[in-house]
Amino acid sequence: MEKRGRGGRVTPSQTPQQTPATPRRDRRASMFEKEAFAQILRERLRESIHDVQYVEPPFDDSIADIGKEWKSALAKLKFANSYRMQPLRKFQANSVESKVQQILKECLKDVKYDDKVFSHLSLELADRILLVVKEFGFHRYKFIVKVLFIQKTGQAINVASRWIWDVAWDSWVAVKHETESFVALALVFALYCE
Amino acid sequence: MEEYHRHCDEVGFSVDEVHNIVKECVDGVLGGEDYNHNKINQWTASIVEQSLTHLVKLGKAYKYIVTCAVVQRSAYGFHTASSCFWDTTSDGTCTVRWENRTMNCIVNVFAVAIVL
């Protein structure tokens, strides 16, 4: 079958070297497809790089083991059932929002955008907001605070969040503070720990 | 009274799986694309939703929060910080920073354990 194909493709103008190339390419179609796919993928992602940064819950393996031992020991201990189906006080988003707005205003009143200052300031602000939210006294809640500072230079930014949690008791707050040179965004998520 | 035996959180929070999932989602949505103001909403929404569905498929008893910020690439300053109050033995976070010629993307995943 292939020989016939080869014979059929020989045209007087073509050099003899070209004719074996084309039917060979047809024969290896499947391998070529795999290569093509990988190449296309490499081409698409050629100009993109990615980087992963994370904080693992324990800094050291030994600490992690201790925690797990404690946890499994705890599982064997039987605690009396508290019969509590819901938090004592539900997370109130509006009061937290007004308090966080106040903090942002105070801290960022006359601050101009500056690289070094802001890297410390963002951490400090995140810790401060966390303390304040804890002071509210919502028991058995876990909190996550995220602070973003974006310099205003005419570029666009889009921030999106999605979550999977218990809609009845978990909630979130977003506070924005805008100045001439930058925008500050603070997100607070509250999750009830059953 | 039935006793519910909880199998322990399968080695806690596994960062490697999560960052693979997130990286694949971002590559799939933004790979080879240039910044486009009309589509940016759609992109951020789909990155976050896809990551979330894949995370849920892991089948662990966790609550997840996924945040994604996509910024057009230019000369600008950007700082982000997060502070968390949770159980450090079972909860964790993972941040994936992805960039190409025209945009930067930062995806943050927070996982909080559900104590059954």
Boltz contact constraints between the chains, C-beta under 6 A:
constraints:
  - contact:
      token1: [A, 44]
      token2: [B, 31]
      max_distance: 6.0
  - contact:
      token1: [A, 44]
      token2: [B, 32]
      max_distance: 6.0
  - contact:
      token1: [A, 45]
      token2: [B, 31]
      max_distance: 6.0
  - contact:
      token1: [A, 47]
      token2: [B, 100]
      max_distance: 6.0
  - contact:
      token1: [A, 47]
      token2: [B, 101]
      max_distance: 6.0
  - contact:
      token1: [A, 48]
      token2: [B, 100]
      max_distance: 6.0
  - contact:
      token1: [A, 49]
      token2: [B, 99]
      max_distance: 6.0
  - contact:
      token1: [A, 50]
      token2: [B, 23]
      max_distance: 6.0
  - contact:
      token1: [A, 50]
      token2: [B, 98]
      max_distance: 6.0
  - contact:
      token1: [A, 51]
      token2: [B, 97]
      max_distance: 6.0
  - contact:
      token1: [A, 52]
      token2: [B, 19]
      max_distance: 6.0
  - contact:
      token1: [A, 52]
      token2: [B, 96]
      max_distance: 6.0
  - contact:
      token1: [A, 53]
      token2: [B, 95]
      max_distance: 6.0
  - contact:
      token1: [A, 54]
      token2: [B, 15]
      max_distance: 6.0
  - contact:
      token1: [A, 54]
      token2: [B, 94]
      max_distance: 6.0
  - contact:
      token1: [A, 54]
      token2: [B, 95]
      max_distance: 6.0
  - contact:
      token1: [A, 55]
      token2: [B, 93]
      max_distance: 6.0
  - contact:
      token1: [A, 57]
      token2: [B, 88]
      max_distance: 6.0
  - contact:
      token1: [A, 57]
      token2: [B, 92]
      max_distance: 6.0
  - contact:
      token1: [A, 67]
      token2: [B, 89]
      max_distance: 6.0
  - contact:
      token1: [A, 71]
      token2: [B, 89]
      max_distance: 6.0
  - contact:
      token1: [A, 72]
      token2: [B, 8]
      max_distance: 6.0
  - contact:
      token1: [A, 115]
      token2: [B, 77]
      max_distance: 6.0
  - contact:
      token1: [A, 118]
      token2: [B, 79]
      max_distance: 6.0
  - contact:
      token1: [A, 119]
      token2: [B, 79]
      max_distance: 6.0
  - contact:
      token1: [A, 122]
      token2: [B, 79]
      max_distance: 6.0
  - contact:
      token1: [A, 122]
      token2: [B, 81]
      max_distance: 6.0
  - contact:
      token1: [A, 123]
      token2: [B, 81]
      max_distance: 6.0
  - contact:
      token1: [A, 126]
      token2: [B, 81]
      max_distance: 6.0
  - contact:
      token1: [A, 126]
      token2: [B, 82]
      max_distance: 6.0
  - contact:
      token1: [A, 126]
      token2: [B, 83]
      max_distance: 6.0
  - contact:
      token1: [A, 127]
      token2: [B, 83]
      max_distance: 6.0
  - contact:
      token1: [A, 130]
      token2: [B, 83]
      max_distance: 6.0
  - contact:
      token1: [A, 130]
      token2: [B, 85]
      max_distance: 6.0
  - contact:
      token1: [A, 142]
      token2: [B, 86]
      max_distance: 6.0
  - contact:
      token1: [A, 142]
      token2: [B, 112]
      max_distance: 6.0
  - contact:
      token1: [A, 143]
      token2: [B, 85]
      max_distance: 6.0
  - contact:
      token1: [A, 144]
      token2: [B, 84]
      max_distance: 6.0
  - contact:
      token1: [A, 144]
      token2: [B, 110]
      max_distance: 6.0
  - contact:
      token1: [A, 145]
      token2: [B, 83]
      max_distance: 6.0
  - contact:
      token1: [A, 146]
      token2: [B, 82]
      max_distance: 6.0
  - contact:
      token1: [A, 147]
      token2: [B, 81]
      max_distance: 6.0
  - contact:
      token1: [A, 148]
      token2: [B, 80]
      max_distance: 6.0
  - contact:
      token1: [A, 149]
      token2: [B, 79]
      max_distance: 6.0
  - contact:
      token1: [A, 150]
      token2: [B, 78]
      max_distance: 6.0
  - contact:
      token1: [A, 151]
      token2: [B, 76]
      max_distance: 6.0
  - contact:
      token1: [A, 151]
      token2: [B, 77]
      max_distance: 6.0
  - contact:
      token1: [A, 153]
      token2: [B, 76]
      max_distance: 6.0
  - contact:
      token1: [A, 155]
      token2: [B, 72]
      max_distance: 6.0
  - contact:
      token1: [A, 155]
      token2: [B, 74]
      max_distance: 6.0
  - contact:
      token1: [A, 155]
      token2: [B, 76]
      max_distance: 6.0
  - contact:
      token1: [A, 156]
      token2: [B, 72]
      max_distance: 6.0
  - contact:
      token1: [A, 157]
      token2: [B, 71]
      max_distance: 6.0
  - contact:
      token1: [A, 158]
      token2: [B, 40]
      max_distance: 6.0
  - contact:
      token1: [A, 158]
      token2: [B, 44]
      max_distance: 6.0
  - contact:
      token1: [A, 158]
      token2: [B, 70]
      max_distance: 6.0
  - contact:
      token1: [A, 159]
      token2: [B, 69]
      max_distance: 6.0
  - contact:
      token1: [A, 160]
      token2: [B, 44]
      max_distance: 6.0
  - contact:
      token1: [A, 160]
      token2: [B, 45]
      max_distance: 6.0
  - contact:
      token1: [A, 160]
      token2: [B, 48]
      max_distance: 6.0
  - contact:
      token1: [A, 160]
      token2: [B, 68]
      max_distance: 6.0
  - contact:
      token1: [A, 161]
      token2: [B, 67]
      max_distance: 6.0
  - contact:
      token1: [A, 162]
      token2: [B, 48]
      max_distance: 6.0
  - contact:
      token1: [A, 162]
      token2: [B, 49]
      max_distance: 6.0
  - contact:
      token1: [A, 162]
      token2: [B, 52]
      max_distance: 6.0
  - contact:
      token1: [A, 162]
      token2: [B, 66]
      max_distance: 6.0
  - contact:
      token1: [A, 163]
      token2: [B, 65]
      max_distance: 6.0
  - contact:
      token1: [A, 164]
      token2: [B, 63]
      max_distance: 6.0
  - contact:
      token1: [A, 164]
      token2: [B, 64]
      max_distance: 6.0
  - contact:
      token1: [A, 165]
      token2: [B, 63]
      max_distance: 6.0
  - contact:
      token1: [A, 189]
      token2: [B, 65]
      max_distance: 6.0
  - contact:
      token1: [A, 191]
      token2: [B, 63]
      max_distance: 6.0
  - contact:
      token1: [A, 191]
      token2: [B, 112]
      max_distance: 6.0
  - contact:
      token1: [A, 194]
      token2: [B, 115]
      max_distance: 6.0
